[in-house]
């Protein structure tokens, strides 16, 4: 498994864990928590895009 594939797994696990917590366990998310999750996902997607540009 390459580095890019692992980044995709991080995106799925981050979103999956967050959504499960909110919908299944009724956890509350504050605005700063939402922003942090968005920043994590955006950063990982950005790394994936940049890795594809370099051919890594």
KOLTORVO-852497 format. One line per field, with one value per residue: residue in one letter; x, y, z of N, C-alpha, C, O in turn; residue number from 1. Coordinates in Angstrom, 3 decimals. Example, Ala and Ser with C-alpha at 12.3 -4.5 7.8 and 13.67 -1.06 7.14 Angstrom:
# residues 2
r = c(a,s)
nc1 = c(13.190,12.850)
nc2 = c(-5.690,-2.250)
nc3 = c(7.800,7.080)
cac1 = c(12.300,13.670)
cac2 = c(-4.500,-1.060)
cac3 = c(7.800,7.140)
cc1 = c(13.200,12.900)
cc2 = c(-3.300,0.030)
cc3 = c(7.800,7.870)
oc1 = c(14.236,13.409)
oc2 = c(-3.319,1.138)
oc3 = c(8.465,8.039)
k = c(1,2)
END
This chain:
# residues 56
r = c(x,x,x,x,x,x,x,x,x,x,x,x,x,x,x,x,x,x,x,x,x,x,x,x,x,x,x,x,x,x,x,x,x,x,x,x,x,x,x,x,x,x,x,x,x,x,x,x,x,x,x,x,x,x,x,x)
nc1 = c(0.851,0.625,1.814,-0.095,-2.432,-2.704,-3.209,-5.768,-7.154,-6.930,-8.580,-11.094,-11.327,-11.245,-13.507,-15.482,-15.360,-16.007,-18.593,-19.991,-19.833,-21.335,-23.897,-24.641,-24.035,-24.909,-23.147,-22.056,-20.914,-18.822,-18.385,-15.550,-14.560,-15.696,-14.438,-11.787,-11.912,-12.559,-10.235,-8.321,-9.184,-9.053,-6.306,-5.216,-6.348,-5.205,-2.480,-2.583,-3.304,-1.095,0.915,0.201,0.670,3.443,4.076,4.502)
nc2 = c(-1.173,2.153,5.460,7.369,5.882,5.313,7.843,8.271,6.403,7.616,9.836,8.598,7.262,9.384,10.940,8.945,8.102,10.498,11.067,8.765,9.081,11.422,10.823,8.211,8.116,10.475,12.611,15.912,18.446,21.145,24.362,24.952,22.299,21.201,22.780,21.939,19.217,19.581,20.912,18.890,16.921,18.429,18.979,16.387,15.589,17.557,16.846,14.406,15.243,16.839,14.906,13.343,15.121,15.305,12.787,10.828)
nc3 = c(0.000,-0.913,0.002,-0.691,-0.699,1.988,2.970,1.976,3.464,5.971,5.597,5.233,7.705,9.531,8.813,9.005,11.727,13.002,11.972,12.812,15.582,15.938,14.831,15.716,18.455,19.433,19.907,20.522,18.354,18.369,16.791,16.457,16.500,14.195,12.278,12.660,11.861,9.178,8.343,8.718,6.866,4.486,4.403,4.089,1.651,0.045,0.235,-1.118,-3.689,-4.367,-4.284,-6.446,-8.534,-8.530,-9.201,-7.341)
cac1 = c(0.000,1.439,1.551,-1.348,-3.539,-2.828,-3.854,-7.196,-7.677,-7.056,-9.779,-12.273,-11.435,-11.571,-14.913,-16.321,-15.404,-16.724,-20.012,-20.560,-19.981,-22.418,-25.211,-24.977,-23.878,-25.421,-22.103,-22.187,-19.703,-18.791,-17.872,-14.108,-14.336,-16.032,-13.354,-10.604,-12.125,-12.459,-8.825,-7.629,-9.561,-8.503,-4.857,-4.920,-6.689,-4.172,-1.278,-2.835,-3.264,0.287,1.690,-0.112,1.320,4.870,4.234,4.974)
cac2 = c(0.000,3.350,6.574,7.999,5.037,5.489,9.146,8.091,5.705,8.615,10.638,7.778,6.980,10.641,11.258,7.871,8.166,11.712,10.917,7.758,9.681,12.411,10.268,7.030,8.327,11.819,13.521,17.272,19.007,22.603,24.939,24.698,20.890,21.036,23.410,21.073,18.049,20.062,21.176,17.603,16.313,19.269,18.758,15.059,15.631,18.371,16.027,13.415,15.939,17.235,13.700,12.929,16.055,14.987,11.424,9.992)
cac3 = c(0.000,-1.016,0.917,-1.090,-0.250,3.432,3.190,1.720,4.636,7.039,5.320,5.533,9.138,10.212,8.565,9.518,13.182,13.375,11.660,13.703,16.900,15.936,14.523,16.512,19.886,19.729,20.398,20.024,17.758,18.373,15.552,16.308,16.175,12.783,11.516,12.750,11.006,7.798,8.068,8.599,5.590,3.423,4.363,3.545,0.227,-0.592,0.111,-2.154,-4.984,-4.633,-4.547,-7.820,-9.449,-8.582,-9.678,-6.246)
cc1 = c(0.898,1.021,0.221,-2.554,-3.763,-3.491,-5.359,-7.843,-7.850,-8.307,-11.024,-12.424,-11.794,-13.047,-15.834,-16.477,-16.207,-18.226,-20.687,-20.795,-21.152,-23.774,-25.595,-24.980,-24.310,-24.383,-22.308,-20.845,-19.813,-18.233,-16.365,-13.786,-14.633,-14.927,-12.109,-10.744,-11.997,-11.001,-8.028,-7.914,-8.982,-7.003,-4.491,-5.229,-5.654,-2.879,-1.421,-2.732,-1.823,1.165,1.439,0.542,2.796,5.129,4.744,4.009)
cc2 = c(1.237,4.434,7.250,7.210,5.189,6.819,9.043,7.377,6.665,9.455,9.853,7.546,8.245,10.982,10.209,7.927,9.376,11.555,9.873,8.327,10.634,11.741,9.069,7.298,9.713,12.739,14.887,17.715,20.520,23.090,24.725,23.235,20.615,21.607,22.521,19.838,18.444,20.326,19.884,16.978,17.103,19.064,17.430,15.010,16.456,17.613,14.996,14.062,16.309,16.034,13.222,13.836,15.729,13.587,10.487,8.864)
cc3 = c(0.000,-0.040,0.586,-0.632,1.242,3.758,2.978,2.906,5.809,6.832,5.693,7.028,9.924,10.048,9.164,11.023,13.652,13.148,12.536,15.096,16.973,15.776,15.393,18.007,20.341,20.356,19.763,19.454,17.777,17.038,15.413,15.982,14.705,11.911,11.525,11.871,9.537,7.430,7.906,7.238,4.422,3.287,3.747,2.053,-0.529,-0.769,-0.998,-3.540,-5.330,-4.930,-5.984,-8.836,-9.629,-9.104,-8.607,-6.013)
oc1 = c(1.816,0.006,-0.507,-3.569,-4.905,-4.255,-6.137,-8.958,-8.814,-9.019,-11.906,-13.532,-12.565,-13.743,-16.855,-17.587,-16.994,-19.031,-21.828,-21.833,-21.883,-24.708,-26.759,-25.819,-24.103,-24.702,-22.691,-19.786,-20.773,-17.679,-15.922,-12.828,-13.899,-14.527,-11.450,-9.787,-11.393,-10.575,-7.154,-6.994,-8.474,-6.485,-3.549,-4.456,-5.266,-2.238,-0.470,-2.139,-1.386,2.076,2.358,0.936,3.341,6.267,5.352,4.226)
oc2 = c(1.350,4.325,7.659,7.778,5.193,6.912,9.653,7.715,6.545,9.753,10.365,7.625,8.178,11.274,10.545,7.813,9.279,11.872,10.062,8.081,10.652,12.058,8.929,6.774,10.085,13.546,14.991,17.401,21.097,22.312,24.343,22.966,19.877,20.992,22.373,19.451,17.719,19.998,19.801,16.554,16.513,18.984,17.352,14.449,16.086,17.719,14.744,13.488,16.113,16.131,12.752,13.371,15.853,13.234,9.462,8.039)
oc3 = c(0.813,0.647,1.490,-0.228,1.702,4.719,3.711,3.303,6.565,7.791,6.383,7.560,10.881,11.020,9.765,11.544,14.593,14.024,12.959,15.711,17.963,16.513,15.767,18.739,21.496,21.230,18.597,19.997,17.267,16.261,14.330,15.257,14.048,10.922,10.495,11.201,8.747,6.322,7.044,6.539,3.468,2.173,2.958,1.276,-1.637,-1.815,-1.738,-4.454,-6.464,-5.751,-6.655,-9.906,-10.726,-9.415,-8.916,-5.126)
k = c(1,2,3,4,5,6,7,8,9,10,11,12,13,14,15,16,17,18,19,20,21,22,23,24,25,26,27,28,29,30,31,32,33,34,35,36,37,38,39,40,41,42,43,44,45,46,47,48,49,50,51,52,53,54,55,56)
END
